[in-house]
């Protein structure tokens, strides 16, 4: 799964990277070195202009944790932060979004954890690892988004009546990240951004063909501080390499 990630690029940088016209959106999502479920995150998506019907690429803030449009409450959103690519086209919670509401969730990298057994002198704990492309390029994580109407808000025109939420697509991890956790986020190559974001493209097989391993498996995996475990901790120091657990000589240990 992908339960935490890092996203620090500015709206202007993202607009350049993903060829988004227009000014930076307001409000601005602050940079985060510890993005957690229910946080606001940047998403790149395409929607038709209400007046002209022309598709427009936009940078929009979404809430991480998808709430299906038919859900009676929003309480399950925090658990729906990931969608498995193997079943996303069939699962009721995701299939409508997969068919027409796809997005890109830009990330610097993501965190995964590995259990470290207890020793004679230390308790068992979970060691976090930061995983990112070796060249430092942005990870264009494949995502889905949905709109949910809050029935507790009587005025449908009130912005508070609508939630815009998202989820990250994941797949089986087969590279270095797989030594830490069996699942990892899916990514998109720049040449495939247009097809993935196009809401008129609905062929599940064609869409799945666009999804790839982040950075083609050329990933840097480093142990980082357990301060990441607390969502209140946030800052660039979370990415500093720490001493690897016993048996991990600077890289990921076996599962």
Buried (B, 14 or more C-beta within 10 A) or exposed (E): BBBBBBBBBBBEEBBEBBEBEEEEBEEBBEBBBBBBBBBBBBBBBBBEEEEEEEBEBBBBBBBBBBBBBEBEEBEBBBEBBBBBBEEBBEBEBBBBBBBEBBBBBBBBBBBBBBEBEEEEEEEEBEBBBBBBBEEEBBBBBBBBBBBBEBEEEEEEEEEEBEBBBBBBBBBEBEBBBBBBBBBBBBBBEEEBBEBBBBBEBEEEEEBBEBBBBBBEBEBBBBBBBBBBBEBEBBEEEBBEEEEBBEEBEEBBBEE
